[in-house]
């Protein structure tokens, strides 16, 4: 059987980079997509993955990605991982431009890339059989609201709805739509972006939390969901550390049985 190819967005760091590594370990051909060409070059040297520099908030960049993929071989899976949060301000006090950024990267970019690559995914099915996969990394913030969530909740709820509707629209085709909704994942950049580079605030979110999830945990979940038998669709995967019962219900300190 021919080697399958997957496209992973947000591949320059965190969950995206870990997902590229995991797919490569499993023998997949991978195209990692992100804005930062230097990070992508390092990932390519490390893993042997192909890379493509693009800003997914720009339609011209997404069109260029589509054309590159169409010319370079079939596509069998797409992982929409690019995203992020900005701020923890109230709805009243938060900045509209922060909300606009969160909708652009968490919702509209997913729509742009999915629309552009769906014809290529169908071509991959026609060429190699089996099924195609569209995996989107959302968040538990797209299922449970919390104080300060405001724009991030709204964006991730929208991304969740997008996947729900897409699954309905693609019913009858051998295309699986999978949503992975992580809870607390400690990566090098998510908190720094949310808190505008304030490393102390970013670190405080994870202070004394026993074993928050890692990027590798989410990558393993993504790859294993795609590698399930073709007739099995994991519609929604919610994954949290044991220390986290809900977005704001987090145990700090050792986990111990009650007396």
C-alpha positions, -999 to +999 in steps of 0.1 A: +000+000+000+012+035-008+025+057+020-003+079+032+001+117+035-012+140+062-012+178+064-007+192+099-013+229+106+002+249+134+033+226+130+060+250+142+056+242+179+036+224+206+009+200+196+014+205+159+052+198+160+046+167+183+019+155+158+043+158+129+069+137+148+043+111+158+030+106+123+065+103+110+073+077+136+043+058+123+056+059+087+034+086+073+044+113+048+038+146+065+034+182+053+038+206+083+023+240+078+030+271+099+040+308+096+075+305+109+098+292+082+128+288+106+109+266+129+096+245+100+131+241+087+143+227+120+113+203+121+121+192+086+157+185+094+147+166+125+119+144+111+122+144+074+087+159+070+079+182+041+070+217+052+051+247+038+051+282+051+017+298+052-004+323+072-038+305+073-056+338+080-047+347+044-068+331+016-039+335-009-016+315+013-042+287+017-047+287-021-010+284-025-009+255+000-037+237-019-019+241-053+014+228-038-003+198-024-022+191-056+010+191-075+030+170-051+008+139-045-024+126-028-036+138+006-053+113+030-057+133+062-058+168+075-051+179+110-064+214+118-043+222+148-035+259+143-052+280+170-047+300+202-062+322+229-057+358+237-063+373+272-086+364+301-106+396+302-143+398+307-167+401+278-173+437+288-136+447+291-120+425+264-106+439+232-126+433+200-094+429+181-084+399+203-118+383+196-112+389+159-078+372+160-092+342+179-120+338+154-096+341+124-072+314+136-096+291+155-126+292+131-121+309+098-087+293+092-102+259+098-129+267+073-105+280+047-081+250+049-109+224+051-127+239+021-095+240+001-083+205+009-116+185+007-113+180-031-077+167-025-089+143+002-115+129-021-089+124-048-068+105-023-097+082-016-102+076-053-066+069-058-058+047-028-092+036-014-101+035+023-112+067+040-099+102+045-097+121+078-103+156+090-091+161+125-097+194+143-081+203+176-106+224+196-106+226+234-128+218+264-133+256+262-155+248+232-178+227+254-178+243+288-177+281+294-156+297+321-150+331+336-125+350+315-131+326+286-151+351+266-137+352+231-118+319+234-150+301+245-169+317+216-143+307+190-139+271+202-177+266+205-178+278+169-151+254+159-170+226+176-202+236+157-182+237+124-171+201+129-206+190+139-221+205+107-193+192+085-199+157+097-235+160+087-226+174+053-201+146+045-224+118+056-224+092+028-187+098+019-158+078+034-145+108+052-142+108+090-146+141+109-128+139+143-127+165+170-100+164+197-109+186+226-080+188+251-080+203+286-049+215+303-019+209+280+014+224+291+032+236+260+059+262+255+038+289+238+000+287+245+002+305+278+028+330+265+005+340+237-026+342+259-008+364+284+010+385+258+045+372+266+042+373+304+061+341+313+052+344+350+015+344+344+018+316+319+037+294+343+013+302+372-015+284+354+003+251+357+018+257+392+016+227+414-007+208+390+003+171+390+011+160+355-007+183+331-010+169+296+018+172+272+019+179+235+029+143+230-002+131+247-024+150+223-003+139+193-007+103+203-044+107+205-046+123+171-026+097+153-043+068+170-077+082+161-067+084+124-052+049+125-084+032+137-101+008+112-117+027+084-153+021+096-146+035+131-151+073+136-142+088+170-164+118+166-154+137+197-124+129+220-122+149+252-089+145+269-079+160+302-053+153+329-066+135+359-060+166+380-086+186+359-123+179+364-134+210+344-118+241+330-116+258+364-118+227+387-081+218+389-064+199+417-031+214+428-007+192+448-004+155+451-034+133+441-043+111+470-072+089+481-095+103+508-092+088+542 
